[in-house]
Amino acid sequence: MATGASAHHAEHILAALFTELYVHLVNASRTGSDLEKARASYYRKIEKITQDAAFRKKLKRQFPGDHHGFE
């Protein structure tokens, strides 16, 4: 929110990143792949969100504000 995104957009972005992490962890555990790769990717993206305004804008565009939430 401190970066200019509304709380609504921030929720979507964080939920999408967490869901992506979960899917990667499940797939890695099924295939016997390295779980740390999935975690490292998630942590890199979280860090990038805090430091890269262009990355934040790219993620924010994936979730348009013209839909109904649970308000």
Phi, psi and omega in degrees: 000328179292347182265003179104353178276144177289163178300325180297313178294320180299320178298315179298314183296312180294322178295320179295317179295319179293319178297318178300317177300313182301313180298317180295321179294318179296314179297320180295320180290328178289322184266354182078018179284175181285116179292331182294332177297317180295316179295318181297320178297316179299312181296324177296318180293320177298316179296319181296323178301320183285342187243342189238105182296323180296321178296318178298316180297320179299315179293321182296324180295339180287345183233085181297150183277002185265035175238163182272138176252201179261055185264000000 
